[in-house]
Amino acid sequence: MSRRGLLQGAAGVAAASALGGCAMGGADDDGTTPDAKGSTSADNPLGVKEDAPLEVVIFNGGFGEEYAKAHEAMYEQRHPQAHVKHSATQQIAETLQPRFVAGDPPDVVNNSGSSQIDFNGLVSQGALTDLGELLDAPSLDDPATKVRDTLLPGIVDVGSYDGKFLSLNYAYSAYGVWYSQKLFDAKGWEYPKTWDQMIALCRTIKAAGIAPWTYPGVHARYLSWAILASAGKLGGLDVIKAIDNLEPNAWRHDAVKTAAEAYYQLAVDGFLQPGAEGMDHIQSQTEWCRGHAAFLSNGSWLENEQKSVTPPDFRMTVAPTPSLTTSDTMPYEAFRGTGSEPFIVPAKAKNVRGGLEYLRIMLSQKGAADFTRKVSSLTAVQGASAGIPLGPGLTSVTKLIDASKGSAFTWLYSSYYRKLERERVNAASLELFTKRITAAQWCDKVQKSADEFAKDPAIKKYKRA
């Protein structure tokens, strides 16, 4: 594909699809990378060249960019001869794809947002540095502890492709059902732990003149997260792994059908907020913050994203999806927890060593704690939020994690095959929640899409063990 063709393809999210046919600038033919290197030592275990400049590009989304400037200051403090060039954008693909193609990418990229560069294309063309060396490096806080041993469970899995750790998902996101504790206390309601209790409470909420649920119709996949979480809890992790591995009939598994039927019932019984089908995530979340709906399926970035409109006494709270039956494979306390906000070091970066060191600084207790203070989100680092005053939402997230006793889980298909979730599952979910298709038809529709991805030779496949 020509350079002109790539640039045309970079308009909007469709840019990601252009990667498959374009050389993305992987490692050199001999497998080496022409990056700056220095001498290794106890203080410089990754061999950073002390005077090599470092370029960092941040996605300027819900977390902003100030946290990154603090990390960059830490880098310059450790390596005073180095200068860090900082930039931030919401147009990651449009801005950086031409540089990947030209073999001149930045040293660190926060590859996030709706215009994220497709990981499938980056991985298949060898455009990313294997971060395994970072995992085995001594942590900044304790040289006797490897970086990998400071991370929360699942962080390495969600960033690994074909056995290589290629993406550091820095923020830790807990997904669940959100509600206002103030509203529930005022009404005398208790969060339901079973689906039968949920439906009973929804009737009560609707009778009180409040929509039981809202959701963003523009991003209807948000509510599909609750379906998959419930299916995983009902049928076990193998149900999720089959979906990740694009196995035939994975989306038609009885656990998935049962979960889809449960959430379809919300639409059939009139428990979804009227007009939600036309809302984006900010609009639906704002409706929820205003008390116009009781429940919302979302992730733990919600508190920070809504801080400008959330009433001070709202007491934002998250809970696991209710158990569908009394014999679910996983306990009620199990929830979807995973890394998000991916950071990569391009294989053709001029300062790969510096890029790895920058990530090591991010994963220090100081770097992680500063992130949490600035953006009200947990990080991938164990124990980094200890002693930090947290808002009600994030406090409830820590309680969710503690109560789960290690039973958190996640799926990877949305990382492996971004378009499958962002386009196909999203579109099918809107049809489901507007009652244009049934739960069984939703399962069939998504399975058909998954089968198309499985059969497409242009799409690189991944296997989750």
C-alpha positions in Angstrom: 0.0 0.0 0.0 1.2 3.5 -0.8 2.0 6.1 1.8 -1.0 8.1 0.4 -3.2 5.1 0.9 -2.2 4.8 4.5 -2.8 8.4 5.3 -6.2 8.2 3.7 -6.9 5.1 5.8 -5.9 6.9 8.9 -9.1 9.0 8.9 -11.0 7.9 12.0 -11.0 4.5 13.6 -10.9 2.9 10.1 -7.2 3.8 10.2 -6.5 0.6 12.1 -7.5 -1.6 9.2 -4.9 -0.1 6.9 -2.1 -1.6 9.0 -2.5 -5.1 7.6 -1.1 -4.1 4.2 1.5 -1.6 5.2 5.1 -2.2 6.5 5.0 -0.8 10.1 8.7 -0.7 10.7 9.6 -3.7 12.9 13.0 -4.8 14.0 15.9 -4.8 11.5 16.4 -7.8 9.3 19.0 -9.2 11.7 16.6 -8.9 14.6 18.4 -5.9 16.2 17.0 -2.5 16.9 19.1 0.7 16.2 18.5 2.2 19.6 20.8 4.1 21.9 22.6 1.9 24.5 24.6 2.7 27.6 26.5 0.6 30.2 24.5 -1.5 32.6 25.0 -1.2 36.3 23.0 -1.6 39.6 21.7 1.9 39.1 21.1 1.5 35.4 20.0 -2.2 35.0 18.4 -1.6 31.5 21.5 0.1 30.1 20.0 3.5 29.3 22.3 5.9 27.4 22.4 8.8 29.8 22.3 11.6 27.3 19.9 10.0 24.8 16.7 12.0 24.3 13.4 10.3 25.0 10.1 11.0 23.2 6.8 10.2 24.8 3.4 10.5 23.2 0.3 10.4 25.5 -3.3 9.8 24.6 -5.0 12.9 26.0 -8.3 11.3 27.0 -10.0 10.8 30.4 -6.8 10.6 32.3 -5.3 13.8 30.7 -1.6 14.3 30.4 -0.4 15.8 33.7 0.4 12.4 35.2 2.7 11.7 32.3 4.6 15.0 32.8 5.2 13.9 36.4 6.7 10.6 35.2 8.8 12.4 32.7 10.1 14.6 35.4 11.1 11.5 37.4 12.9 10.2 34.3 14.9 13.4 33.9 15.7 13.4 37.6 17.2 9.9 37.3 18.9 10.7 34.0 19.7 14.4 34.2 21.6 14.5 30.9 18.5 13.4 29.0 15.7 15.6 27.7 12.2 14.2 27.4 10.0 15.5 24.5 6.4 15.3 25.5 3.3 15.6 23.3 -0.3 14.6 23.8 -3.1 13.9 21.3 -6.5 12.2 21.0 -5.6 11.2 17.4 -3.0 8.5 18.1 -3.4 6.6 14.8 -3.7 9.7 12.6 -0.6 11.3 14.2 1.7 8.3 14.5 0.9 5.8 11.7 2.9 7.8 9.2 5.9 7.7 11.6 5.6 4.0 12.1 5.6 3.5 8.4 8.6 5.8 8.0 10.5 3.9 10.7 10.6 6.9 13.0 8.2 6.2 15.8 8.4 7.8 19.3 10.1 5.9 22.1 7.0 5.5 24.2 3.4 5.5 23.0 0.2 5.5 25.1 -1.7 3.7 22.4 -5.2 4.3 23.6 -8.6 5.9 22.7 -11.0 5.4 19.8 -8.2 6.2 17.4 -5.8 3.7 18.8 -3.5 2.0 16.3 -4.7 -1.6 15.9 -2.6 -4.0 18.0 -3.2 -6.8 15.5 -1.4 -4.9 12.8 1.4 -3.8 15.1 2.0 -7.3 16.5 1.8 -9.1 13.1 4.4 -6.8 11.6 6.8 -7.0 14.5 6.5 -3.3 15.3 6.6 -3.6 19.0 9.5 -4.2 21.5 9.2 -7.3 23.7 8.9 -5.9 27.2 10.0 -9.2 28.8 13.3 -7.5 29.7 11.4 -4.9 31.7 9.5 -7.7 33.6 12.8 -9.3 34.7 14.5 -6.0 35.6 14.8 -5.1 39.3 12.0 -2.8 40.4 12.9 0.8 41.2 11.8 0.4 44.8 13.4 -2.9 45.7 16.3 -4.3 43.6 15.6 -7.7 45.1 12.1 -7.7 43.5 11.6 -8.1 39.8 9.2 -5.7 38.1 6.9 -8.6 37.2 6.4 -9.4 40.9 5.1 -6.0 41.6 2.2 -6.3 39.1 -1.4 -7.2 39.8 -2.6 -10.6 38.5 -3.6 -10.6 34.9 -1.6 -7.6 33.8 1.0 -9.7 31.9 -1.8 -11.8 30.3 -3.7 -8.9 28.9 -0.6 -7.4 27.3 0.8 -10.6 25.8 0.6 -11.8 22.2 2.0 -15.2 21.1 3.8 -15.5 24.4 5.5 -12.1 24.2 4.7 -9.2 26.6 4.2 -6.3 24.2 1.9 -3.9 25.9 1.9 -2.5 29.4 -1.7 -1.8 30.4 -0.9 0.7 33.1 -4.3 1.4 34.7 -6.2 -1.3 36.5 -9.9 -1.2 35.6 -12.6 -3.0 37.6 -15.8 -3.5 35.7 -19.2 -4.0 37.3 -22.6 -2.5 38.0 -22.6 1.0 39.4 -25.1 2.8 41.6 -25.5 5.7 44.0 -25.3 4.5 47.6 -27.0 7.7 48.7 -30.0 6.9 46.5 -30.2 3.3 47.8 -29.9 4.4 51.4 -32.6 7.0 51.0 -35.0 4.4 49.3 -34.1 1.5 51.6 -32.8 -0.6 48.7 -30.1 -3.2 48.8 -27.9 -4.2 45.9 -29.2 -7.5 44.5 -26.8 -10.5 44.6 -29.0 -12.7 42.4 -30.7 -12.0 39.1 -34.2 -12.7 40.5 -33.5 -10.1 43.1 -32.3 -7.7 40.4 -35.6 -8.0 38.5 -37.6 -7.6 41.6 -35.7 -4.5 42.6 -36.0 -3.1 39.0 -39.8 -3.3 39.4 -39.6 -1.3 42.6 -37.3 1.3 41.1 -39.5 1.8 38.1 -42.5 2.2 40.3 -40.6 5.0 42.1 -40.4 6.9 38.8 -36.7 6.1 38.2 -35.3 4.2 35.2 -33.8 1.0 36.6 -30.9 1.0 34.0 -29.3 3.3 31.5 -26.7 2.5 28.9 -24.9 4.3 26.0 -26.6 3.2 22.8 -23.8 4.6 20.8 -21.4 2.3 22.7 -23.9 -0.5 23.5 -21.0 -2.9 24.1 -20.7 -1.4 27.6 -23.8 -3.4 28.5 -22.4 -6.4 26.7 -19.7 -6.4 29.3 -22.3 -7.4 31.9 -23.5 -10.2 29.7 -20.1 -11.7 29.3 -19.2 -11.3 33.0 -22.4 -13.0 33.9 -21.8 -15.8 31.4 -18.2 -16.3 32.7 -19.5 -16.5 36.3 -22.2 -18.9 35.3 -20.2 -21.3 33.1 -16.6 -20.7 34.2 -13.5 -19.3 32.6 -13.5 -21.9 29.8 -16.6 -20.1 28.4 -14.6 -16.9 28.1 -11.5 -18.6 26.7 -13.5 -20.2 23.9 -14.7 -16.7 22.9 -11.1 -15.4 23.0 -10.0 -18.3 20.8 -12.7 -17.8 18.2 -13.9 -21.3 18.7 -17.0 -22.4 16.8 -20.3 -21.9 18.7 -18.5 -20.1 21.6 -21.1 -17.3 21.6 -23.9 -19.9 21.5 -22.8 -21.6 24.7 -25.7 -22.1 27.1 -24.0 -19.8 29.7 -23.8 -17.0 27.1 -27.4 -17.6 26.0 -28.6 -17.5 29.6 -26.8 -14.3 30.3 -28.0 -12.7 27.1 -31.6 -13.7 27.9 -31.2 -12.1 31.4 -30.1 -8.7 30.1 -32.6 -8.8 27.2 -35.2 -9.0 29.9 -34.3 -5.5 31.0 -35.4 -4.3 27.5 -38.5 -6.4 27.3 -39.7 -5.4 30.8 -39.1 -1.7 30.1 -36.2 -1.4 32.6 -33.9 0.5 30.3 -34.1 4.3 30.2 -36.1 5.7 27.3 -33.8 7.4 24.8 -30.7 5.7 26.0 -30.3 4.1 22.6 -29.2 7.5 21.2 -26.9 8.5 24.0 -23.1 8.3 24.1 -21.2 7.2 27.2 -21.0 10.7 28.7 -24.6 11.4 28.2 -25.8 8.2 29.8 -23.4 8.6 32.6 -24.6 12.1 33.2 -28.2 10.9 33.3 -27.2 8.4 35.9 -25.3 11.0 38.0 -28.5 13.2 37.9 -30.5 10.3 39.5 -32.5 9.6 36.4 -31.4 5.9 36.4 -30.3 3.6 39.1 -27.8 1.2 37.4 -25.0 1.5 34.9 -22.5 -1.0 33.5 -19.1 0.6 33.4 -15.4 0.6 34.5 -13.5 2.2 37.3 -12.5 5.2 35.3 -16.1 6.4 35.7 -15.5 8.4 38.8 -12.8 10.5 37.2 -14.7 10.9 34.0 -17.8 12.2 35.7 -16.2 14.3 38.5 -17.4 17.6 37.0 -21.1 16.6 37.2 -21.3 14.1 40.1 -23.1 15.5 43.2 -20.7 15.6 46.2 -22.9 13.3 48.2 -23.7 10.9 45.4 -21.5 8.1 46.9 -20.6 6.3 43.6 -20.4 2.5 44.3 -19.6 -0.5 42.2 -20.7 -4.1 42.7 -20.3 -7.4 40.8 -22.9 -8.6 38.3 -25.6 -10.5 40.2 -25.3 -14.3 40.0 -27.7 -15.7 37.4 -28.4 -19.0 39.3 -27.7 -20.6 42.7 -25.1 -22.9 41.0 -22.9 -20.4 39.1 -19.4 -21.7 38.7 -17.8 -18.6 40.1 -18.8 -16.9 43.3 -21.0 -13.8 43.4 -17.9 -11.7 44.3 -16.1 -12.5 41.1 -15.8 -9.6 38.7 -14.1 -8.6 35.5 -10.8 -6.9 36.4 -8.0 -6.1 33.9 -5.4 -3.7 32.8 -6.2 -0.8 30.5 -4.5 2.2 29.1 -1.8 0.4 27.0 1.7 1.7 26.7 4.1 0.4 24.0 7.8 0.8 23.1 8.1 0.7 19.3 10.7 -1.7 17.9 12.1 1.1 15.7 12.3 3.6 18.5 15.6 5.5 18.7 15.8 5.0 22.5 14.3 1.6 23.3 16.4 1.4 26.5 15.0 4.7 27.6 11.5 3.6 26.8 11.8 0.5 29.0 13.3 2.6 31.8 10.4 5.1 31.5 7.9 2.2 32.0 10.0 1.0 35.0 9.6 4.4 36.5 5.9 4.4 35.9 5.7 1.1 37.7 7.5 2.4 40.8 5.4 3.0 44.0 6.0 6.7 43.6 5.0 6.8 39.9 2.0 4.7 40.5 0.8 6.6 43.6 1.1 9.9 41.8 -1.0 8.6 38.9 -3.7 7.5 41.4 -3.7 10.9 43.1 -4.0 12.8 39.8 -6.6 10.7 38.0 -8.5 8.7 40.6 -7.6 5.4 39.1 -5.7 2.4 40.3 -2.6 1.2 38.5 -1.2 -2.2 37.6 1.1 -1.9 40.7 0.3 -3.9 43.8 -0.2 -1.8 46.9 0.5 1.6 45.3 -2.8 3.2 46.5 -2.1 2.4 50.2 -2.5 5.5 52.3 -3.9 7.7 49.5 -7.3 9.3 50.2 -9.6 7.9 47.6 -13.0 9.0 46.3 -16.1 7.0 47.1 -16.0 5.2 43.7 -12.4 4.1 43.9 -12.8 3.2 47.6 -15.6 0.8 46.5 -13.3 -0.6 43.8 -10.7 -1.5 46.4 -13.4 -3.2 48.5 -14.6 -5.0 45.3 -11.0 -6.3 44.7 -10.6 -7.3 48.4 -13.9 -9.1 48.5 -13.2 -11.1 45.4 -10.3 -12.9 47.1 -8.5 -13.3 43.7 -11.5 -14.4 41.7 -11.3 -11.5 39.2 -11.1 -12.6 35.6 -11.2 -11.0 32.1 -11.5 -11.7 28.4 -9.0 -10.9 25.7 -10.9 -11.1 22.5 -11.5 -7.3 22.6 -7.7 -6.8 22.7 -6.9 -9.5 20.1 -9.7 -8.5 17.7 -10.6 -4.9 18.4 -13.1 -4.5 15.6 -15.0 -7.6 16.7 -16.0 -5.9 19.8 -16.0 -2.2 18.8 -18.0 -2.8 15.6 -19.8 -6.2 15.5 -20.7 -6.8 19.2 -21.5 -3.1 19.6 -23.9 -3.1 16.7 -25.6 -6.4 17.7 -25.9 -5.2 21.3 -27.8 -2.0 20.3 -30.2 -4.2 18.3 -30.6 -6.5 21.3 -31.3 -3.7 23.8 -33.8 -2.0 21.4 -35.6 -5.3 20.9 -34.9 -5.5 17.2 -33.4 -9.0 17.8 -33.8 -11.6 20.5 -31.1 -12.9 22.8 -30.7 -16.1 20.7 -30.4 -13.9 17.6 -27.8 -11.8 19.3 -25.7 -14.9 20.1 -26.1 -16.1 16.4 -25.2 -12.7 15.0 -22.0 -12.3 17.1 -21.0 -15.9 16.5 -21.3 -15.3 12.7 -19.0 -12.3 13.1 -16.5 -14.3 15.2 -16.5 -17.0 12.5 -15.8 -14.4 9.8 -12.8 -13.2 11.8 -11.6 -16.8 12.4 -11.7 -17.6 8.7 -10.1 -14.3 7.5 -6.5 -15.1 6.5 -5.6 -11.4 6.8 -6.3 -11.4 10.5 -3.6 -12.7 12.8 -5.0 -15.2 15.3 -4.0 -15.6 18.9 -4.4 -18.5 21.3 -5.3 -18.1 24.9 -4.1 -21.0 27.0 
